[in-house]
Amino acid sequence: MEPGRLLVDQHGNPLARAAKRWIRDRVWRWPALYRRVFELRHRGRDQFRSDGAFWVVGFQRSGNTFAGLLLDEVLFPGRVDFHLHIASSLRVAVDSGRPGFLVIRKPLDAAISVAIFHQWPLLQALEDYIDIHRFWLRDVDPRRVPVAPFEWFTSHPGALVAAAARLTQLTLAADPVTPAVLEQIRVRTEGMFTATDGSLNECQVARPSMFRSELQRGLKAAAKDSPRIQKLVATAESIRQEFLAHAMPEALANPVESEGVAPRLPKSLPS
């Protein structure tokens, strides 16, 4: 796939896209109805396990898998719910009374990764970022939600573990995030995208690759040249800032927000 083959600021079917967003917005306003629709679409599967100890909610490609597997490895084996990307996830999580946090990533970075992952137009990924984050602000009081910025916890995974321990009143004798733990997360993450023949789907795989890097460069360059995309990025960033006002104390103490300074990503993280 060449970078130019991914649509940037147009939809393949604009009318169908507009209709879907209109219907979705109305359905989301009725949480009980939306949860029922979700259950029907996913054959009755609940969003949470009955024995879950911790949750991680967030937009796709915002570090949910890394954060979830990290906590699963070192704090709550088999008891972390983290594939929670849909509109009702945050309300269900907060109302459950269980501890957890919302992960959030810079909008253009998240949207580019989503566009590559699903082979969507970049426009669609940004619209989804805006729609779901705007809904979460409306649906749940952000003061009730601990927020973990992607750029922070990918650079300081040990601090994320410490924050989760604090939320669950656990005591850590030392930082449990070792190179062996990060390697195990990489293996588990890539196992999610391994085909039956043993190959990896280079479009969906989480780790950086030459294939993904080429697509990223093409989309970033195209985004800079599109006034429509830049307007959406500005809107999405203003929404992200509302969430960052409620970032966890550990993140506020060690911010990683400087443009042009790449976080020290473990190889298993979404690029």
JOSUL-V469534 format. One line per field, one symbol per residue. ss: DSSP state (H for helix, E for strand, L for the rest). phi: phi as a letter, one per 40 degrees, with the letter a starting at -180 (. if undefined). psi: psi as a letter, one per 20 degrees, with the letter a starting at -180 (. if undefined). A space follows every 10 residues. Layout:
ss = ???
phi = ???
psi = ???
This chain:
ss = LLHHHLLLLL LLLHHHHHHH HHHHHHHHLL HHHHHHHHHH HLLLLLLLLL LLLEEEEELL LLLHHHHHHH HHHHLLLLLE EEEELLLLHH HHHHHLLLLE EEEELLHHHH HHHHHHHHLL LHHHHHHHHH HHHHHHHHHL LHHHLLEEEH HHHLLLHHHH HHHHHHHLLL LLLLLLLLHH HHHHHHHHHH HLLELLLLLE LLLLLLLLLH HHHHHHHHHH HHHHLLHHHH HHHHHHHHHH HHHHLLELHH HHHLLLLLLL LLLLLLLLLL L
phi = .cdccccbba bcbdcccccc cccccccccb dccccccdcc cbfgcccbcc bcbabbbicd gbgdcccccc cccbbbdgbb cbcbbcccdc ccccccgcci accabddccc ccccdcdcfc cddcccccdc cccccccccb ccccbcbbcd cccccbcccc cccccccbfc bbcacccbdc cccccdcccc ccbccccgcb cccbdcccac cccccccccc cccccbdccc cccccccccc cccccbccdc cccbcbbccg bccccccccc c
psi = pqhiipqfkq qhnhghgggg hggghghhin gggghggggg hkljprhqqh jqiqqoqrqq kjjggggghg hhhigmpjkp oimnirgigg ggggihiqqa rpqpqpgggg gggggggilr qhggggghgg ghhgghhhhp oiiioppopg hgihhmhhhg ghghgghjkq pphroiorhh ghghggghgh hikprhjirq oihiqhqqrh ghhggggghg ghhhjohggh ghggghhhgh hhghikqqhh hhhmqnippi opqnpqiiqp .
